[in-house]
Amino acid sequence: MNLKVANVKPWFLAAVLALVTSGVYWQVRTHDFVNFDDLDYVSANPAVQAGLKWESVRWAFTQVHSSNWHPVTWLSHMMDCQLFGVKPAGHHLTNVFFHVANTLLLFRLLQRLTGALWRGAMVAALFALHPLHVESVAWVAERKDVLSTFFGLLTLLAYGRYAQRQASTAKCRMPYYFAALVIFALGLMSKPMLVTWPFVMLLLDVWPLKRVPGPKSDSTVNLSRTTWSRLIVEKLPFFALSIASCIVTVIVQRLAGATISTEALPIEYRLAQAPVACLRYLSKTLWPEHLAVFYPYEVLTWSSPWVLGATVLLIAITAAALAQLRRRPFLSVGWFWFLGTLVPVIGLVQVGRQAIADRYTYIPLIGVFVAIVWLAAELTQRWNVPRAFRFMIAATVLLACGTVTARQLTSWRNTASLASHAAAVTTGNYMAHAQLAATLTEAGKYDEALMQCRRALELRPNFVEALNTLAAIHVRQTNYAAAIAGFQEAIRCDPTFPDAHHGLADVYFKSGNFAEAEIESRATIRLLPMHIGGWYLLAQSQHSQGKLVEAIASYRRLLELKPDLFPAHRGLASVLTLNGDLTAAVTEYEVALKLQPKSVDTHNALGIVLLSRGEITSASNQFALALSYQPTNAIASYQVAALLSASAKPAEAAKYYRVALLAQPDWPEALNNFSWLLATSVDPAVRNGAEAVRLAERACTLTNYKEPLLVGTLAAAYAEAGRFDDAIQTAELAIQTAQAAGLSQLVERNAALLKVYREKKSHHEIAP
């Protein structure tokens, strides 16, 4: 087999890398968002969904959200929303784009710094296809991983150009230095994982840049203090940015309550966990099985054989790498790249509940891949392994990685598949069981959801997310007493969990306890100021208590967060109507109808407001639109009937009254008005005394004969039916009821009609 590797061009290998990587990850275009952080980052984040607007950009740089300050990452998510909306396909493919770009940048970096084309390509291929990197690419919320690495590799490329130009005494090297500094700042504002980058630059100075050459050979390393002092001073601006990023990150995460205190997890436990975590990462690198989105934290002590064994093994590997520093500097550089870039996420500052996370290996594994590939290449050359056999081994490794990666990607289809996979491949994974419970609840499978909740609580008693889901199940089953107790227990366990406050507010609102609903809604938005449901429930509870001015302010704040929220425009219009601001109400109803043109209730509400303003034609158009979408709608039919009756079109009005009463048979107003039309119309073809009596009697029965207007209509119906004694008696009752209510006009009206009935006549008129 004759492999003319010398003739292969870098661009060809780059194209192959891009195509293969894209092909393996192409399936993510059909994946959904997942409930692990994607809601906070995109699918339930109104600031991000607003796109690249000035307010959103200002928010990205000035606000803390999701326990992080990474404005560049927020901007990238906003750009995606600008381009793709909230459809997950575009967001997933953007992650894939950055992963492919990172693969090519890594290939370019290694090729430029080492001149080793095939070794660089192999490292880039392992980076592209290794299963441990699935989490960083397939998880939309981990945009910060791929984006920060993108800027990190660009930083190293610019730094490499600067260093190589300095070594060759070429001019114009400083622009590369300042470019590296600016790009590094962008990387830190994408994710503070890059805080170790100045140390990575120092590693590259050792190899492959060889900026610390020995006196005899370029292959040896001189550890002189003078050389290192110069190199460290050179990187002081980078160290300054790293320190600033560390300070900001620690402050932000402490304010957000994301860090675990040393009282809850003492430092000796964290130090014991670190070597075990490193070893677990190495083992998953070499044999990537049982990969999960969440690995539960298990407290380890120095008396554990796992801790002692891991520590001894790490010390042995470190000693071996240092022993090879002069002969094989790539081993030391690769090993310390791995250890050094893991420092921010090794658990010394514990953020979250996980012991390890696949995403934390996205950058560190570059060092492992470099050490393995360069060592393997050297050994196979020394042992004269045939080139074809070397290629076959490399292809087999990459094929295995690609196959496992493709299989692992299927678990990221949605929350249910991700949680199910995590529960299957790990033990004691309370987070996975809780997420399964949440997805089963949304699917209406309450019995299965209850089982998963109980399993999660068995593994971790008082786990707030499981308690919250358990209470949510009670809400779905309308067991409000149990739901209230459940949400209160969740809040007791974690008062900072906003969804528990929101769930409790929702139950209070559904139970008619609007004051308590308002209190819990305020607690929700205090903890999470962009909680859409919290603001909506706050506005609704204020609305229901008659706090119209406060409700208007809450609705307007909600619409600042999410301008295209139909229920908010609809609710605001209703409150504005009650508050007497009909002009503003009409505007809000019109905006709501642009969002949902077929909302029958909104057309009806707008029509009624327009009627109150005397805009008869416009109101009629709204009722007609409502009936075009729902021909049997009671309100629209009733309003059209009333308008036709007032326009002296009694026969047409009668048809619409019948439709309204067919849809809503016990509507007193419709019964009354139709009865009046049947009893008093001047058109004999419309009048029907017997039916008028039936309708009016039903209206009076429903209102216990306490409404003088309805009693008066019944008197007119009796008269039309020829039952004048009943008409007289009923008219007298109408007069008495009106007098008791202080309705003088009705008293006078019924008194005049009483005279007509005493003359054995019925009353007819053109309009009611």
Secondary structure, DSSP 8 states (H G I E B T S, - for coil): ----GGG--HHHHHHHHHHHHHHHHGGGGG----TTTHIIIIIT-HHHHT-S-HHHHHHHHH--BTTB--HHHHHHHHHHHHHHTT-HHHHHHHHHHHHHHHHHHHHHHHHHHH--HHHHHHHHHHHHH-GGGHHHHH-GGGHHHHHHHHHHHHHHHHHHHHHHHHHTT-S--HHHHHHHHHHHHHHHTT-GGGGGHHHHHHHHHHTTS--SB-SS-TTSB---HHHHHHHHHHTHHHHHHHHHHHHHHHHHHHHTT-B--TTTS-HHHHHHHHHHHHHHHHHHHHS--S--S--B-----TTSHHHHHHHHHHHHHHHHHHHTTTT-HHHHHHHHHHHHHHGGGSSSS-BSSBS--GGGGTTHHHHHHHHHHHHHHHHHHHTT--HHHHHHHHHHHHHHHHHHHHHHHHTTSSHHHHHHHHHHHSSS-HHHHHHHHHHHHHTT-HHHHHHHHHHHHHHSTT-HHHHHHHHHHHHHTT-HHHHHHHHHHHHHH-TT-HHHHHHHHHHHHHTT-HHHHHHHHHHHHHH-TT-HHHHHHHHHHHHHTT-HHHHHHHHHHHHHH-TT-HHHHHHHHHHHHHTT-HHHHHHHHHHHHHH-TT-HHHHHHHHHHHHHTT-HHHHHHHHHHHHHH-TT-HHHHHHHHHHHHHTT-HHHHHHHHHHHHHH-TT-HHHHHHHHHHHHHBS-TTT--HHHHHHHHHHHHHHTTT--HHHHHHHHHHHHHTT-HHHHHHHHHHHHHHHHHHT-HHHHHHHHHHHHHHHTT----BS--
